[in-house]
Amino acid sequence: KMIMADVFAVFGTLLALGIVLPSLLLTWRLLLPNIVTRTEQRLSQTPWKCFFVGIFFLFVYLIPVVILISLPLGVFNAIAAGAIFILVALTSLGAAGLAGLMGQRLQNLGLDSSTVGATVRGAVVMELAAAFPIVGWFIFIPLTFIVSLGATIFALLGWMPRPTAQVIANQSVQEA
């Protein structure tokens, strides 16, 4: 009897998270549009740089967190939990940019929607990819986490990618 209750609890939690994640990512876009737009641009133009910055930052960040968790005093564990909370919050900013980018690409495939609609659609596609057994859990989720974290670091530092020839040409056409 307890096993079935546990299954229902896990299923209910995953269902609730699936419902609220698009809202979280959309809220970031609405509250911090400049940062989310910068993460989106970074992910669009330099995804590999985002990956390498994200993995470097993650390892550097987690070393003191692991040390704090291993200390016996509860205050250190609370600080480590706060640090993990901050890490996940930062990563969700980049995930909002990734959802927006995926939504834009869906628009390019013919699914017309506003920026808000594109972000929600991109978030739903991300969720569905993450839910796919094995590949989603062990490849897509970690890659998304690392790349989103790297894009957030770039965006918060204000380091934007250099405009490519294609971006410069598009700007010239739009101005004309």
C-alpha positions as CSV (number, residue, x, y, z in Angstrom):
1,K,0.0,0.0,0.0
2,M,2.8,2.4,0.8
3,I,4.5,1.7,-2.5
4,M,1.4,2.8,-4.5
5,A,1.2,6.0,-2.5
6,D,4.8,6.7,-3.2
7,V,4.2,6.2,-7.0
8,F,1.2,8.6,-6.9
9,A,3.3,11.1,-5.0
10,V,6.2,11.0,-7.5
11,F,3.7,11.1,-10.4
12,G,1.8,14.0,-8.9
13,T,5.0,16.0,-8.3
14,L,6.3,15.4,-11.8
15,L,2.9,16.4,-13.2
16,A,2.9,19.6,-11.2
17,L,6.4,20.5,-12.3
18,G,5.5,19.9,-15.9
19,I,2.6,22.4,-15.5
20,V,4.6,25.1,-13.8
21,L,7.9,25.1,-15.7
22,P,6.6,26.9,-18.7
23,S,5.1,29.5,-16.4
24,L,8.5,30.0,-14.6
25,L,10.3,30.4,-17.9
26,L,7.7,32.8,-19.2
27,T,7.8,34.8,-15.9
28,W,11.6,35.2,-16.3
29,R,11.0,36.6,-19.8
30,L,8.4,39.0,-18.6
31,L,10.4,40.2,-15.5
32,L,13.9,40.2,-16.9
33,P,13.5,40.6,-20.7
34,N,17.0,42.0,-21.3
35,I,18.8,39.2,-19.6
36,V,16.6,36.5,-21.2
37,T,17.1,38.1,-24.6
38,R,20.9,38.1,-24.1
39,T,20.8,34.4,-23.1
40,E,18.8,33.7,-26.2
41,Q,21.2,35.5,-28.4
42,R,24.2,33.8,-26.8
43,L,22.6,30.4,-27.2
44,S,21.8,31.1,-30.8
45,Q,25.2,32.3,-31.8
46,T,27.7,30.6,-29.5
47,P,26.2,27.4,-27.9
48,W,29.5,25.7,-27.5
49,K,31.0,28.6,-25.7
50,C,28.0,28.6,-23.4
51,F,28.6,24.8,-22.8
52,F,32.2,25.3,-21.9
53,V,31.6,28.3,-19.7
54,G,28.7,26.5,-18.0
55,I,30.7,23.4,-17.2
56,F,33.7,25.4,-15.9
57,F,31.5,27.5,-13.7
58,L,29.6,24.5,-12.5
59,F,32.7,22.7,-11.3
60,V,34.2,25.8,-9.7
61,Y,30.9,26.6,-8.0
62,L,30.2,23.0,-6.8
63,I,33.6,22.6,-5.0
64,P,32.8,24.8,-2.1
65,V,29.2,23.6,-2.1
66,V,30.3,20.0,-1.7
67,I,32.7,21.0,1.1
68,L,29.9,22.9,2.9
69,I,27.6,19.9,2.6
70,S,30.2,17.6,4.1
71,L,30.7,19.8,7.2
72,P,28.8,18.6,10.3
73,L,27.2,21.9,11.3
74,G,23.7,22.6,10.1
75,V,24.4,26.2,9.2
76,F,26.9,25.1,6.6
77,N,24.4,22.7,5.1
78,A,21.9,25.6,5.0
79,I,24.4,27.8,3.2
80,A,25.1,24.9,0.7
81,A,21.3,24.5,0.1
82,G,21.1,28.3,-0.6
83,A,23.9,28.1,-3.0
84,I,22.2,25.2,-4.9
85,F,19.0,27.2,-4.9
86,I,20.9,30.2,-6.5
87,L,22.5,27.9,-9.0
88,V,19.2,26.5,-10.1
89,A,17.6,30.0,-10.3
90,L,20.5,31.2,-12.5
91,T,20.1,28.2,-14.7
92,S,16.4,28.8,-15.1
93,L,17.2,32.2,-16.5
94,G,19.2,30.6,-19.3
95,A,16.5,28.0,-19.8
96,A,14.0,30.8,-20.4
97,G,16.3,32.0,-23.2
98,L,16.6,28.5,-24.6
99,A,12.8,28.1,-24.5
100,G,12.5,31.4,-26.4
101,L,15.1,30.3,-29.0
102,M,13.3,27.0,-29.5
103,G,10.0,28.8,-29.8
104,Q,11.5,31.2,-32.5
105,R,12.7,28.1,-34.4
106,L,9.2,26.7,-34.2
107,Q,7.9,30.0,-35.6
108,N,10.4,29.6,-38.5
109,L,8.8,26.2,-39.2
110,G,5.4,27.8,-39.6
111,L,3.9,27.9,-36.1
112,D,3.0,31.5,-35.8
113,S,2.8,32.9,-32.3
114,S,3.8,35.9,-30.2
115,T,7.0,36.0,-28.2
116,V,5.0,34.8,-25.2
117,G,3.5,31.9,-27.1
118,A,6.8,31.0,-28.6
119,T,8.4,30.9,-25.1
120,V,5.7,28.6,-23.8
121,R,5.8,26.3,-26.8
122,G,9.6,26.1,-26.5
123,A,9.3,25.3,-22.8
124,V,6.8,22.5,-23.5
125,V,9.0,21.0,-26.2
126,M,11.9,21.2,-23.7
127,E,9.8,19.4,-21.1
128,L,8.8,16.7,-23.5
129,A,12.4,16.1,-24.6
130,A,13.4,15.9,-20.9
131,A,10.7,13.3,-20.2
132,F,12.0,10.9,-22.9
133,P,13.5,7.9,-21.0
134,I,17.3,7.6,-20.8
135,V,18.2,10.1,-23.6
136,G,16.1,12.9,-22.1
137,W,17.1,12.1,-18.5
138,F,20.8,11.5,-18.9
139,I,21.8,13.5,-22.0
140,F,19.2,16.3,-22.6
141,I,18.7,17.5,-19.1
142,P,22.4,17.8,-18.1
143,L,23.3,19.4,-21.5
144,T,20.4,21.9,-21.1
145,F,21.4,22.7,-17.6
146,I,25.1,23.3,-18.5
147,V,24.3,25.3,-21.6
148,S,21.7,27.4,-19.9
149,L,24.0,28.1,-17.0
150,G,26.8,29.3,-19.4
151,A,24.4,31.5,-21.3
152,T,23.2,33.1,-18.0
153,I,26.8,33.8,-16.9
154,F,27.5,35.5,-20.3
155,A,24.3,37.5,-20.0
156,L,24.9,38.6,-16.5
157,L,28.4,39.7,-17.3
158,G,27.1,41.5,-20.4
159,W,29.4,39.6,-22.7
160,M,27.6,39.5,-26.0
161,P,28.8,37.6,-29.1
162,R,30.4,39.5,-31.9
163,P,27.9,40.1,-34.7
164,T,28.4,37.6,-37.6
165,A,28.2,38.7,-41.3
166,Q,24.7,37.2,-41.4
167,V,23.5,39.3,-38.4
168,I,25.1,42.5,-39.9
169,A,23.4,41.8,-43.3
170,N,20.0,41.2,-41.6
171,Q,20.3,44.5,-39.7
172,S,21.1,46.3,-42.9
173,V,18.1,44.9,-44.6
174,Q,15.8,45.8,-41.7
175,E,17.1,49.4,-41.6
176,A,16.5,49.9,-45.3
